Amino acid sequence: MNRLEGLSEKIFLDRYARKNAEASKVEVGDTVLVLLKDDLAFPVKEAGEILSRQGEQVEVKLRNGDIVQSTISKLTHTIEKTPEEMWSRLAGAMSSVEDEDKQALWQERFQYILDDWKLVPGGRIAAGAGASDELTLFNCYVIPSPKDSRGGIMSTLTEMTEIMARGGGVGINLSSLRPKRAVVVGVNGSSSGAVSWGGLFSYTTGLIEQGGSRRGALMLMINDWHPDVQEFITVKQSMGKITNANLSVCVSDGFMEAVKQDSDWDLVFPDTTEAGYDDLWDGDLEAWKALGKKVIVHKTVKAREIWSAIIESAWKSAEPGVVFMERYNNMSNSWYFNPIIATNPCGEQGLPAWGVCNLSAINLSKFYDEENDDVAWNELAKVTNWAVRFLDNVIDRTPYHFPENELNQKKERRIGLGTMGLAELMIKLKVRYGSSESLDFLDKLYGFMAKEAYLASAEIAADKGSFTAFDRELYLQSGFMKNIIAEFPEVQAAIEATGMRNVTVITQAPTGSTGTMVGTSTGIEPYFAFEYYRQSRLGFDVQYVPIAQQWLDAHPNEQLPDYFVTAMTLTAEDHIQVQAAIQRWVDSSISKTANCPNDFTVEETEKLYELAYELGCKGVTIYRDGSRDVQVLSTAPSKDEAKKEKIVTADSEKEAISGLEQQSLSLNGQSEGPIGISGKVVATNNEDRQYKRRPQVLKGATYRMNTPLGMAYITINDLDDVPSEIFLIVGKAGSDVFAMAEALGRVCSLFLRYGEHGNKVALLIKHLKGIGGTGAIGFGNNRVESIADAVAKALEMHLQANVVEPEYEQMELAGEFLSVDIVPHAATSVVHQHGLHDSIDLCPSCGLATLINIEGCKQCSSCGYSKCN
C-alpha cells in the first residue's frame, strides 16, 4: 500500500481523504487527525493513532511519538487511510457517467492513470468526487462584472459569498463600475468608485476566511481604460483598503503600443445617461461602442505613466499582476462566443462570466524512461489521452449549485489539464532548467502533450459529440488553433472530421498542496530549494529533497551538479523564458512566479514585464526577494560590509516600529525624568538615573536574523556611539508575536537610555543571551534560542562592527560573534536556501518562518498552508 508520511500524510488526511461524519464511532487503532490548535481560521492538526478511549476522552499517539490527551470533538476521523482508497473512489465516480457497457473499462483505465500519482486530480475533485453529492468539483469561478447599481453590487457580493462558502475561489472584473466621483443621478450624489467596491468584496472575503475551514480566495481586476485604474494600481500601498484579494490590471495591445510610443492614453467610461445603460452595460467597452453608445473621456495621461506605476508597485510588493487580456482573447478558442473577462485568483485560468476551473495535473516525474534516458513518450501519450476523458467526465459528475455555471460549462466544456514534477523530470534528464537546451526540450514536451490532449478531445467528440457552442470554422480561427495546427496538422484533420469535445484542454495551475502531498516539484516551477531541516528527538538534522539526496548518496563528498537549480539561482529572465516556452502550448494560461533578487531594480522589472509581453506570455507576476506587504526597513552596506547602516528620522522611526501606526518611545510626553509605578514623572537629582531624550536623527544598523518564531528585523541605533535604542519587528502587525517583540524592543530601549551606571549593553547581552524556548534555529555559534537571544546576538554583532568597548572585553562573554547571514531554519521540514531569507515569511497557520512565494502564490513548506487552495 502507498502509505504517506509526514506532511504528505497530513495533507492527504486533512484535505482529500474521505471523512467519517460520525466521529463518535472512532475506535482504538483508528488513524485520525487531532486538533492541537483550536483556531477557526488556521487550525493546527497532527496525524496519529487512537491508543485508548474512555467515553468522549481519547489518548492519541502522534506520528512523532508524542502522546496527547484529547476529546472526540477534536478528532477528524477519515474513512480513507491510503491513496489507493481515494484512487478507487475517484475512478468509480468518474467512470459512472459513461454508458453502462463502458463503465468497467473506463474505471480500469482511470484507476491506471491515478495509480502511483501519474495523474493528480485537482483538490476539489480529490475531496468531493464520490464522497458527496453536495461538494463542487470545480476549484475556481469567474462571475459576471457587477451591474453598476447598488442592487447589482449586492447581487455580485451574494454570488461571491455563496461560491466561497462552498470552497471556490472567485475572480471579478470591476471595470463595469462607474469611476470615483462620477454622478449618481438617482441619489443626487457621486460614486465612491470601483476600487472602493473592490474593498467591500475584499472585506467580505476576509470574513469568510475567518469563519470557515477553507479560506476565501479572490482576484480583482480592472481594465487599462478605466478612470480608476491608477487608484487600483496603488491601493495596496494604503493599508487596510484591500487586504484579502490578488490584484491584476487587464492590459490591451493598444495600451502596450502607447507605452512603446510614449503617447497619450484616454481613461474613459460610458455615458451613464445613455438610454439603456442599466440593461446594456456589462463592462465590455468595445461592445458598448459597437452599439453606437457614447463614451466620456474622464482623463488623458501618458500611457507610460500608468505603466510605470504598475511596474513600481509590482517591484515594491509583487502586485498588481498584469494580464494581457486582448492577447488572451485573440488566442482564446472561445473568442467568437464567450469573451474572457477575468482570471481565477491564481491567474492561470482566464474565464468568461460564469466560467469555472476544472483541473488536474499529470505528474511528469513518473514519465522518465531510465533505460533510454528519455521521456517515456508512449506512456505519456496514453495517460494524457485518458486524463482528458477523466476531466471531461467531471463536467457531468459534479453537482451544480448555480444554474448559470451549468449552462455555461456544458456550452463550452472547458477543462484544464496541467503538469507537476517538471523540475524533477528535467533533473533526471540532466537538463538545466532555464537553459537554451531546456527551452527546446520544453517546446518539444509541451507541444507533444498539447497535440495528444487535442486528439483525445476530438476522439471523445466522435463518441459523445462536441461542446454545444462548437463552430468548426470559427474555432479553427483562434490564435491558439492557428499555432497548434501549423505544427501538428493531424489536429486540424481530427477536429474537421469529428469536432471538438472541449473548448480548451490545457491549464498550468499551481499545485502547491497536491505537489507537496505527492512529493515532487510543484507545477512548472523549479524547486525552491533542495536542502531543508527537520527536528526529531535527536535534534536538528539537514535533509534534502529526495532526488538531491539520491544523487549525493551516489556521489559522496561532491557538490550537486549545475542542473540542480533552484528558483532563486535562476535569473528572472530564465523564469520568463520558461514561461513563454510553455505558454506556446497552453490554450489557457499559467500560474508562475518570476523570482528576482532583492537588488533587482525598477528598471529591470520594467524590462522583464516587457520581455514577457514580447515573448507571448498572457500575464506576468514577479516576486522580488524581500518585497512584502509591509516592509519599511531599508539598509545599505557600510565600508566593511559587516554592518548595515540606516539613517532613522523621527518619522521613519515610527514607521519602523509597526509600519501601520505611529508609535513613540517617548515617556509621558516631554518628560525628561523616569516614570514611577503610578505612571507619573518622578523627580530626581540623581544624574546617572536621568532618561536620555532622543535626538531627531540617530545613526544605526538593522540586522536580519531568523528566530524560532520567524524572521526578526532588529534595528540598533547609537547615541554618542553607544547603543541606546532597539526596534524589534517579528511577524505581522496585529499578531501576538509582533506585540511581544515590540514590547521587548521598547523595554530594552528604556533600559539603555536610563542613566550612566555600568556597561548597560554588556549587561543586557549577559541577561538576554541564551534564553531558550520550545525550539531553536541553527547550529553551534549560529544557534538562536529565542527572540531575546537574537537581540543579544545582534548587539554582539553591533559592537563587533564598531570599536569594542573595554568594559565589554572585560566581561568576556562566551561565544563568538554571529555572522549577519543566519541559516534559515525551523522546527519541521523547513525549506532552506542560502541567501533567500527575505523569501521566507511567517506562516499564518503554523507560525513558522516557512511561507514562500512560488507559482504566484504563498505556500507553507511546513504545514501545507496555501493562500490559493
N, C-alpha and C positions, 0 to 999 in steps of 0.2 A: 504494500500500500504506500502511496505517495504522501507520507506524513510531513507536515511542515513544522518548522522550528522557529523559535524566537519571534521577531516582529512579523515574519511571514504568517505564522500561525495566528497571531493576534489579529492581523488584518483580515485573514480569511474568516475566522470565527465571528468577528465583530461586524463585518460589512457584508459578507457574501454567503456564509453558511445559513442554511435554513434553520429558523429558530423554533423552539417549543414554547408556544404561548402559555402553557401551563407549567410554570417554573416549580410549582408545588410538587410536581412528580419527580423532581430530581432525586437521584439515589446515590449511595456510596459507589465510587468508581467512575461516576459520570464526569466528562470533560465540561468545564464551564468557564465563563468569563466572570470574574468577581470585580465588583465596583469598589475601587480603593479611594477614589476622589469623587465625591458626590457633587458635581458641578453640572448645571443644566446645559451650559454651552460647550464645555470641554471636559467631559468625564474621563477619568483615568481608570482603565481596566487592565487586568492581567489574566492570562490563561492559567488554569490549574485543574486539579482533580479533587473531587469530594473525598475526604478521609473519613468523616463521620457526620451524622446528622441526628440532632435531638429536637424534634418538632420544627420550629422555624429557625433554629440555630444550626449552623454548619461550620465545619472545620475544613479549610481548603489548603492543599499543598500546591504552592505556585511552582512554575517551571524552574525557577531559580533555587528551589529547595525550601524557601521560606514557608512557614505555616501561619495562616491568618484565620481569625475568627470572623464570621460574617453571618448574614441572615439570608433567607430565601429571596427576600425582596431585592437584594443587591446582586443577584446572580442572573446571568444570561445563559440559558440552557439551550445548547444547539442540538438539533437532530442530526445534522451532518457534522462529522468529525474530520473527514478527509476530502481532498479534492475529487477523488473518484466518485463519491456520493453526489457531489454537486454536478459533475460532468454527466452522470446518468440522468439526473433530473433535467438538466438543460437539453440533452439530446432527445429525451422523451417529449419535452414541451415543444421544441421546435419542429420535430417530425410530425406532431399531432395535427398540423394544418395541411399535411399532404393527403392526397387521395388514399383511401384505406389500403389499397393494394400496394402502395409505395411506402407506407409508414415504416415498416420494418427495415427496408433498405436504407432509408434516409436516417433512421435512428442509428443504425450501424455506422453510417458514414459520418454523421455528426459526432458520434462517440469517438471515432477515429481522430478527427481533427482537434477535438478537445483534449484527448488523451496526451499526457505529458506536456500540457500547456503549449501545444502547437498553435492553437487559436485561443486567445484570451478574451472572453466576452467583455463588453463594457460593463461598468459597475452595476447599472440598473438591471441589465439583463441577468447578470450573475445572481443578483439578490432576489429578483422577482419572478423570473420565468419558472413556472411550475410550482412556485411557492405560494403565490397569492393571486387571485383574480382582481385584486384592487391596486396592486403596485404597477406603476408605469414602467415600461422597459426603455423609455427614452430619457437620455441624460439632460438635454437642454432644449430650450424653446426660444423662438423669437415671436413676439406678439406684435400686433399692428401698432404703428405710431399712434399716440393718443390723439383723439379728437380734440380740437382746440377750444375746449369749453370746460367748465368745472365738472360737468357730468361726464364728459369724455375722459378727463384725467382720473376721476374717481373710478370709472369703469376699468381703465388700464391698471390702476392700483389693485383693484379686486382680482383681476385676471392674474397679475403678477403674484399676488399673495397666495392664491389657490394653487398655482403651479409650484411655487417654492415649498408650500406646506406638504406637497407630495414628493418632494425631493428633487425637483427640477430646477436648473439654472435658467435665467431669463435674460434675453437681450432686448433692448428698447432703443429706437432711434427717436430722439427728442425734437427733430427738425420740424415736426408738424406744429409745434407750439410757438405762438407769436412771441416776438422778442421783448426784451425788457423795456418798460416804459411805453409800449405800444398801447394805443387807446382801446379800452373795452367799453363799447357804447352802452351795452345793456346795464352796466352798473355805474356809468358815468365816472369811470376811473381809468387806471392804467394797469398793464400786466406786470407781474413781478419777473417774468421771463422764463425761458425754457430751462435755464440752469437751476433756478430756484425749485422748479417742479422736479428736476432730477434729484435735488436734495431730499424731497419727500420720498421718492422711490428708494433712495439710499437709506434713509432713516428707517423705513418700514422693513427693508432687508435686514437691518441690524436687529430689529425686534424678533424677526423670525429666527435669526441666528442664535439669539439668546434663549429662545423658547423651545427649540426642538433638538432632536438628536442629530439632524443633518443641517448644515449651515446653508443659508440662502446665498446664492451667487448671482451677481447682477453685472451686466455690461450696459453702459450708457454710451450712446454715440450721437454725434451731431455732424451735419454736412458742412463742407467748407464755405458754402454761400450764406449760411445763417448769420444774422447780425449779432448773435450772442456767442459766436464761435471763439472770440478772444477771451471772453469771460470763462467759457468752458475749459479752454486750454490751461488756464492758471487757477482754476477753482480750488485745486487741492493744495495750493500754496496758502490758502486761507483756512486755518484749522477748523474742523468741525462742520464744514458745509456739506461735503460729500466724502464719506469715510468708508462706505460699505459697497463700493462699486468700482469696477475697472472702467477706464475711460479710453475711448478711441475717437479720432477725427476721421470722417469719411472724405477722402481726397479724390478729386477728379483729375483726369488728364489735362483738362483746360487749366486748372489751378497750377499743376506742375509746370505747364508751359509758361504760365505767367510768372512763376518763380524763376524759371530759367531766363526769361527775357527781362526780368525785373520790372514788370509792368503793373498797372493798377488792377485791383480786384474789387468788384462790387459785392457788397454784403446786402442781400435782398430778402424780401418776404412778400408773399401775395397781399394784394389789397383786400383787407378783411371786409370791406364794404361791398365787394363784388357780389352780384346775385349768385346764390347757390354755394357761397363759401362754406357754410356749415356742413353741407352734404357732400360737396365735391372735393374739398381739400383734405388730403391724407398724407402730406409730406413729400409727394412726388412733384418736384418743381417743373420738370420737363413735361409731365402730363398736364399740369396746370397751364403752362404756356401753350401747349398744343390745343387747348380748349379756347384759346384766344383771350384768356383772362389776364388782368392787369397785375404787374409786379412792381413793387415800390423799392427803389434803391435807398436804403437807410444810411449807408456809409460807403465811402470808397477809400480803400487803403492800398498800400503796396502789398502784393501777394507775398513778397519776401518777408514783410513784417510779421505776417501770420505764421509763415513757415519757420522763421527764426524763433518765434515764441514757442512753437511746438518742439523744436529742437532743444531749446534751452530747458524747457520743462522736463522733457524726457531725459536730458542729461542730469538734471537735478534729482529726479525721483522716479525715473522709468515710466512715467506717464505724462501725457496720453500716448497711447499707441497710434499707429497710422494704418488705416485700411484704404488701399487704392480701389475705391468702390466702383468707379466707372470701368476700370480694367476688369474687376471681378465680374461685373455684369456682362461685359463683352465676351469674356471667356466662359461664362456660365451656360450650361446646357439648357437652363430654363429661361433663357433670355427673352424668348418670344411669348411667354405666357405668365411668368412668375418672377418678377424682379427681386433681386436680393436687396434687403433694406438694412440689415444689421447682422452682427455675428453673435454667437453664443458667448458666455463670459470668458472663455479662454481663447477665443478668437480664431479657432481652427475651422469653424463651420459657419459660412455665410448662409443666411436663410431668408426666405420670403416671409411675409406675415403668416403666422400660424405654422411655420416650419418647425421641424424637430430634428434632433441629433439621434442617429441610430448607429451605434458604434461598437466595434470590436477590433482587436489587433492581432495580426499574425506575429508570432514570436520568432524573429529571424535567427536568433541564436540556435534554434533547433534545426536549421537547414544548412549546416556545414557538412560537406562531403569530405571526411577526413582522408579517405583513400585517394581521392583525386585532388585534394587541397583546393576545393572549388565549392561553389554553391550547389546544393542538391536541387538542381533546376526542375527535374521532373516531379519530385516530391512537392516543391514549392508551387508548381502549377496545379497539382491536384488539390492541395489544401486551399489555395486561392479560389479555385472553382467551387468547391463545396462550401467555403466560407461565405461566398456571395449568396448562395441559396439560403444558408443559415440566417443571414441578416435580412434577406427578403421575407423570410417566414416570420421574423419578429414583427413585421408590419401587420400581419394578420393575427398574431398571437397576443399582442399587447392589448390591455383594456384602454379605452379612450374616455377620459373624463371631460373632454371638451369636444363637441361635435365639429367645431371648426378645424381642430387638429386632424381628426379622422378624415374629413372631407379633403383637406389639403394633402395629407400624406398619401392617401390612396389615389389622389390625382397624379402625384409625381413619384411616389415610392422611392424616396431619397434614402440611400444608405451610405455609410462611411466606414469602409474597411481600411484600417491603418496598420502600423507596424510598431513593434518594440524590439529590443535586442539588437538593433542595428550596430551599435558600437561594439558589442561583444562579437558579432559575426565578423566585423572588419578586423578586429584584433586577431581572431582565428585565421583570417586570410592574410594577416600581416600587411594590411592596407592602412596607411596612416590617414585618419580622419582629417579632412580639410586639405589634403594634398591634391595636386593636379591629377594624380593617379586615382584618388578617391572620387573625384568628380566624374571621371569616365566610368568608374565602377558603379556609382550611384545612378548615373544615366541608364546604364545597362540594366541594373537590378530593378529600379522602379518603373522603367519602361516595360520590362518583361511582366511585372505584376499588373500594371495597368492594362496591358494587352489581354492577359489571362482573365482579369476581372470583367472586362467589357465583353469578351467572348462568352463568359459564363452568364452574364446578364442577358445577352442575346439568345443564349441557349434556353434560359428559363422562359423568355418571351415566346419562344416556339412552343413551349409546353403549356404556359399559363396565360399568355397574352402580354402586350406592352402596357406601360403605365397609361392612364386614361388620356393625358394631355399630349401623348406622343404624336409628333408630326414629322415623318421621316425626312422630308426636305428641309424643314426649318431646324430640326435637331442637328443635322449634319453641318449646319452653317455656323454653329457656335465656335468661338475661338479655340476652345479645347479640342473639339472634334476635328477641326482642320489640322491641328497639331498631331493628334494621335493617328489619324488615317493617312497622313503623309508618311509616317514612319511604318505603320502597320496597316497596309491596305486590306488585309483579311478582316479587320474590324469593320471597315465600311461594308464589305461584302456580306458579313454576317448580319449587320443591322438592316441592310437593304432587303435581305432575304427573310428575316424573321421578326424584325423590330427590336425594341429595347425594353427590358423589364423595369429598369430603374433610371431615373433622370440623372443621378450621379452615383458613383460607387466608391470613390476613394476620398478618405479624410485622414490627415495626420493629427490625431488628438493627443493631448497629454495623457500619459499612463502612469502617473506617479504612484498611486496606491496599488494598482494591479501589477505594475512592473516591479515594485518593491516586494509584493507578495510572491511573485514568481521567481525573483532573484536574478533579474537581468537588467541591462541598461534600459532606461525608460524612453519611449517614443523614438524620435530620430536623434536624440541628444547624445553627445559623448558622455562618458562617466564624469560625474562631478569630481570625484577623487577615487583613488584606489586604496588608500590607507585610512583606517579608522581605528578607534579604540573601543574596547569592551571591558566592563567591570565584572569581575567574578569574585568569589570568596578569596581567591588568591591575589586579588588586586587588579590593577590595570594592565592590560597587555595589548600590544599592537596586533591588528589583524588586517587582512587585505581582502578586497573583492576576489571571489573565488578564482576567476581567470588569471588574475595577477598572482595570487598565491600559488596556483599550479605552475606558472612559469618560474617563479622564484624557487620553488621546490626542485624543479628540474635544472635550474641554473644557479646553484648556491654561490653566494658571495659576488653576484653580478647585479648590475642595475637593470631595471626594466628597459627594454629597447624603445626607440623613439616612436614606434607605432602605438605604444600605450600612452595616449594623450588624454588630457582632461579638459573640462570646459574652459578653465582659465589659463591653460598653457597655449590654447589656440588664440589667434588674433581674432578680433571682431569681424574682419573681412573673411576669415575662414568660415565663421559661422554663417555669414550671409551667402557665401558661395555655395555652401552645402544646401542651405535652404532653397536657393534658386535652382540648383540642380534637381532637387526632388520636386519642387513646385511644378516643373515642366510636366510631370506625370501625375499630378494631383488635381482632380477636377473640382474639388472644394478648396480648402486651404490648409494651413499648417500652424500648429502651436509650437513655437520655437523661440528661444531667447538667445540673442547675441550678447554673450558676456564680454564686458570691456573692463580693462584695468582702471584703478581709481584715478590715475593721471590722464585718462582719456579726455581730450578737450572737447569743448562745444563745437569747434570747427571740425574735428574728426567725427563727431557724432553726426553733423550735417552731411559730411561726405558719405558716411555709412548709410544714412537714410536714402540719399540719392543713388547710391550704388544698388540698394535693394530695389528701387524703382527701375533703374536701368536694366537690371538682370531679370526682371519679370516677376518679382515677388508680388503677392497680393496684399501683403502687410508687413510691418516690421515692428519689433519690440526689442529694446536693448535693456540690459541691466548693468549699470556702471558700478563696479565694486565700491561699496561704501555709500552709495546713494540710498537713502532711507526716507520713510515718511517724515521723520523728524531727526535731522542731523545738523546741529548748529555749531559743532566744533570744527575748526579748521586749523591745520598745522603746516609748518614749513620747516625743512631741515636746517639745523644750525651748522656751523662750520665743522664741528667734529662728528656730525650726523648720528651721535649717540643720544641726542636730545631733540625734542620737538618744541619749538618756541611758538608762543602765541601772545599777541597783544590783546589784553582784555579791557574793553572800555566799560563804563558803568552800564550801558545798555546791553552789551553782549554778555556781560556777567549775568544779568538777569535771565537772558535767553538760555545761557548755558546750564542754568540750574534745572529748568524744566522744558524749555522750548515751547511752552504753551502759555504760562502765566508768569508775570513779573514777580520774582521772589527777591528778598533782600536779607542780607546778613547783618544789617544794622540793628542795634539793640535799642528798642524803645525810642524810636525817632532819632533825635540828635544827641542822645546820651553819650557822655564820654566816660562814665563810670560803670562799674559792674552792676548787674541786676541781682537783687536779693530774691529770696524764696517767694516773697509776695508779688514779685514782678515789678516792684518799684526800684528806682535807681538808689543805690546805696552810696552815701557819701564816704569818701575815704581820702586820707592824706598819704597813703602808702603808695609811693610811685611805682614799685615793682608789681603792683596789682592793677595798675591802670589799663583800661582797654584801649588798644591802639586803633584809631579811626582809619578807615580805608581811604587812600587817595583815589582820585578819579581814574588813574591808569596804573596798572600793575603789569609787570612782565613775568611770564612763567612758561610752563610747558604742559602739554597734555600727553598722557600715557594711556595707551590702549592695551588692556590686559584681560585675558579670558579668566573667568571665575566659575565656580560650580553653579552659579545662578545666572550665567550669561556674560556677555562681553561688557566690561566696565571701561568707562572713559573717565580718567582721573586727572583733573587739572590742578596743578600745584603752582600757586603764584607766590612770588617773593616780595617781601617788604624789607628794604635795606639789606638785600642779598641773603635774607633768611626766609625759609618757607613760613608763610603766615596765613595761608588761605587754601582750602581744598574744596573743589567742586567734584561731586561724585555722581555719575549717571550710570545706572544699570537698569535694563528692562524698559518697558514702555510707560509713558506718563500715565498716571492713574492706577498703576499696579502697586501691590504691596511692596514688592522688592524695590521698585523705584522710590517709594516713600521712605523705606528704611535706609536705602543708600543715601538719599538726600539728607536725612537726619544725621547719619554718621558724618557726612561731609561738613555739615553745619557745626556739629559738636566739636569736631577736630579743629575747625577754623576758630571757634570761640576759645578753645584751649591755647592755640598757637598765638592768638592776638592779646592774651591777658598777661601782663607783667613781664618781668625780665629775669626771673629767678631760674637758674639751671638751664640745661640744654633741652628745651622742650621737644625739639624734633627727635633727638635721640631717645627721650623718654617715651614719646608717642610710638616710635618704632618698636621699642622694647615691649610695650604693653599690647600692641596690636599684632605683632608678628607671631605666627604660629597658632593663632586662634583657629580652631577647626570646626567643621560642621559635619553633615552626613556624607559629604563627598569631597573629592579633591581633584585638581586639574594638574596634569603634567608630572614630571619625574625629577628626582634629585633637587638641585638648586632651583629648578624651574617649577617646582611644585607649588601650587597656590591652594591653600586650605579653605579660604573663605574670602568674602569681600573685604573684611577687616585686614586679613593677611595680605591681600592685594594692595591695599593702601600703604601698608608698611613697606612692601617691596618697591612700590612706586616712589616712596620717599627715599629709600636707599638709592634707587637709580638717579633720583633728582640730585642727591648730594654728590654722587659719584660724578655726574656730569658737570658739577661746579667744583670749586675748591673745597676739599674735605675739611670740615672744621676740626680743630684739635680736640675739642671735647668729645666729638663723635668718635674719633680714632681711639680715645681713651676708653670709650665704652666697650670696644672690642666685641661688638655684636657678632654672633656666629653667623656663618653663611656668606657665600659670595653674592655679589650684585647680580640681579636678574637682567637678562637681555631684554630689550624692548620687544623683540619678536617672540612672543609666548606661543607655545604649541597649543592650538585649539583642541579641546577635548571635553568630553562629558561622560556621565556615568554609564550610558548604554549606547552601543552602536552609533558612534558619532562620526560623521564624515570629517575627514581631515585632509587639508592640502596646504603646504607651506605657502604663505603669502595671501591666503584667502580669508583673513579674519573678518573683514567687513562684509563678506558674502554670507556670513552665518549670523542669524538673528535669534532672538529668544522665541521659542515656540509658545503660542498662546495656550496650547493644550497640555503639554508635559512640563513646560517651564524650562527646558534645557536649551542651550545655545546651539540648536541643530536645525534651524529653519533656513533653507537655501532657496535661491531663486533659480528655477530651471523649468523649461518648457512653458515659459510665460506664466508661471505660477509659483507660489510659495508652498514648499513641501518640507515636512519634517522627516529627517532620516532616522530619528529615534523612535517616535511613537506612530508614525504613519499619517499624521495630520496633513491635510491638503486643503488649501483655500479653494481649489477649483472642483473638488468632487468629494 
